[in-house]
Amino acid sequence: MTQTLLTLDPVLHLLAAAGYLLTFVLLLLRTIFGFKVGKAAMWMGILALSIHVAGIAARWTALGHLPVVTMYDNLSWYAVAVAAIGSYLMIRRAPLWQVGLVLYPSAFATLVWGLYTGPRVEYLPPTFSGIWFVMHVAFYYVSFGAAVAALGASVFFLWRPADGSKMASRIPDLTELDRLAYKFAGLTFAFWGFGMLTGSVWAFSAWGRYWAWDPIETWSLVTWLILGLYLHLRRFYAWKDAKAAWLYLLSFVFVLVALFASSLFMDTIHAVYFQ
């Protein structure tokens, strides 16, 4: 049974990746040519997300623990968080469905990257236990999904077809995009902060220290401060529109460095567990 589930897991992940790609194609056809495929895109996104969750569940059952040890595991969780927000926007915030043109390729690329690293089996180290650890990783997964949603809104704010064109009429209102970027950047900041806090508590129980200025810890703190600066300038100095969108794009670069580049290219204790 265990081997069957481990064999099924990458197949389901591959099908989910294909579903995310097809969802993106449907959204692209609607945006560029005005094809009436919005419902098809929504249901394809939901189906792909369901298959993805089934793949995670199969791996979870086979391993007997939360699959968060390898790069494959973590990239899968990041992708599912992004896709879940994409489905939420298409179901509950239909006027903003085009943000999925950034969300679904991101979910696809992240998941394919995970598949490329390989679904090798790694069992949970003794230190990876307790509610603080679970909350620590969960908060970061959700914060990444929110960060990509804010990125999508910012990108579409900066890139917009000429007024009066048919494509322009199918792009969300600029005010709505600006508001969405602000809201999801706030969620990113909040969940990122909770991720650091719960990670510090877990680190004390696992390694006997709350903070050690490990590269991932340092970049995580820097990213959180940059996101805080973005929110501060928006709230107290009325930054908005293109100026705020460009600042968020800079903030997102720090998100990528903190979550991926620091563990891949720097000497960090986290790299032992997330390669």
C-alpha positions, 0 to 999 in steps of 0.5 A, a space after each residue: 500500500 505504501 509503495 502504491 501511494 508513493 508511486 501515485 503521488 508524483 503522477 497526481 502532482 504531474 496531472 495537477 501541474 498540467 491542470 494549472 497550465 491548462 487553467 492559465 491557457 483558458 484564462 489567457 484565451 479569455 483575456 486576449 480573445 474574449 472567449 467565454 471560457 471563464 467557467 471552464 477555467 474556474 472548474 479546471 483550476 478547482 479540479 487541478 487543485 483537488 488532484 494536487 491535494 490528493 497527491 499531497 494526501 497520498 504522500 502524507 499517508 504513505 510517509 505517516 507524517 506531514 510531508 515537509 522535509 524535502 524541497 519537493 514537499 515544500 514546493 508542492 505546498 507553496 504551489 497548492 497555496 498559490 493555486 488555492 488563492 487562484 481558485 478563491 479569486 475566481 469563485 468569490 472575486 470574479 472581477 479579479 479573475 485575471 490575477 490568475 494569469 500570474 497565480 496559475 503559471 506560478 503554481 505550475 512552475 513551482 510544482 514542476 520545479 518540485 517534480 524536477 527535484 524528485 519525490 525522494 523519501 525522507 522521514 521526519 527528523 525528531 526535531 520536526 515535531 509539535 504544533 509550533 513547527 506545524 504553524 511555522 511552516 503553514 504560515 510561510 506557505 500561506 504567506 507565499 500564496 498571498 505574496 504571489 496574489 499581490 504580485 499578480 495585482 501589481 503586475 496587472 496594475 503596471 501592465 495594462 492595454 491601451 484604454 478603449 481596446 477590447 483587452 482593456 475592458 477585460 482587465 480589472 479596474 485599476 482601483 480594485 487591483 491596487 486594493 487587492 495588492 494592498 490587502 494581500 501584501 498585508 496578509 503576507 506581512 501578517 502571516 510572515 511575521 507569525 511564521 517567524 514568531 512560531 519558528 523562533 519558539 520551535 527553534 528554542 525547543 529544537 535547538 535551544 535558541 530562539 534566534 541565531 542569525 542564520 542566513 534564512 532567519 536573517 533574510 526572513 527578517 529583512 523581507 518582513 521589514 521590507 514588506 512592513 515598509 511597503 505597508 507603512 508608506 501606503 498607510 501613512 504616506 498615501 503611496 498607491 498606484 504605480 509607485 506602490 506597485 513598483 515597490 511591491 515588485 522589489 519586495 517580492 524579490 526579497 520574498 524569493 531570496 528568503 524562501 528559495 535563494 538563501 537555502 539553495 546558495 547559502 550555508 544555512 542549517 535549514 539547507 540540511 532539511 530542505 534540499 
